[in-house]
Structures are given as C-alpha cells and as structure tokens.
Amino acid sequence: MFIDDDKTLSDIETELACLCLALGIDWADETRVRTLAREVLAQWKTGAPAPRPHADRHLMSRCTRPA
C-alpha cells in the first residue's frame, strides 16, 4: 500500500489552518500559533477547563478549502 506522506501532511495542515481560522487564529502567524500551543499544553497539564472564546465572529477570517 502506497501512502503519499506529502499529500497527507498537506491535508492535515489545510485542516488545521481552517480550524485555526474558525477560532480566529491566523495559521501564518507563527508566534500566535506557538503561544496557543503553549497555553493548550499548560491547561492540559493542570486539568483546568478550557477558557471561553472571546473573539468577535464578525472579524474572523473565512476558510475556503481548495477544490
């Protein structure tokens, strides 16, 4: 069975980018993504509930998936 790792990675990256956009996070902003990752890991380690989102939905980017 042949698996195209580059395509699989590209698909995962595209999905993550869309999910980040849905959360109001610019995937291209490496600093913000790294900060988010640190916050998520810190919360996960403490077992604390996730904070409620406070983003303005009207200012969020829209994700359009490539055809």
C-alpha positions in Angstrom: 0.0 0.0 0.0 1.4 3.4 -1.1 0.8 6.4 1.1 1.6 9.9 -0.2 3.1 11.4 3.0 3.4 14.8 1.4 -0.3 14.9 0.4 -1.3 13.6 3.8 0.7 16.2 5.6 -0.7 18.9 3.3 -4.2 17.7 4.0 -3.6 17.9 7.8 -2.1 21.3 7.5 -5.0 22.6 5.5 -7.5 21.2 8.0 -5.5 22.8 10.9 -5.4 26.1 9.1 -9.2 26.0 8.6 -9.8 25.1 12.3 -7.5 27.9 13.4 -9.3 30.4 11.2 -12.6 29.2 12.7 -11.1 30.0 16.1 -9.9 33.4 14.9 -6.2 32.3 14.7 -4.1 33.2 11.7 -2.2 30.0 10.9 0.5 32.1 9.2 1.2 33.9 12.5 3.8 31.5 13.9 4.1 33.4 17.2 0.4 33.3 17.9 0.2 29.6 17.0 3.1 28.8 19.3 1.6 30.8 22.1 -1.7 29.0 21.7 0.1 25.6 21.7 1.8 26.5 25.0 -1.5 27.7 26.5 -3.2 24.4 25.5 -0.4 22.3 26.9 -0.4 24.3 30.2 -4.2 23.8 30.5 -4.0 20.2 29.7 -1.3 19.6 32.3 -3.4 21.3 35.0 -6.6 19.7 34.0 -8.4 23.1 34.0 -11.4 23.6 31.8 -10.8 25.4 28.5 -11.5 29.2 28.7 -14.5 30.5 26.8 -13.7 32.1 23.4 -13.9 35.9 23.3 -13.3 36.5 19.6 -15.6 38.8 17.6 -17.0 36.4 15.0 -17.5 39.2 12.5 -13.8 39.9 12.4 -12.8 36.3 11.8 -11.4 35.2 8.5 -13.3 32.7 6.4 -11.7 29.4 5.3 -12.2 28.2 1.8 -10.9 24.8 1.0 -9.1 24.2 -2.2 -11.1 22.1 -4.7 
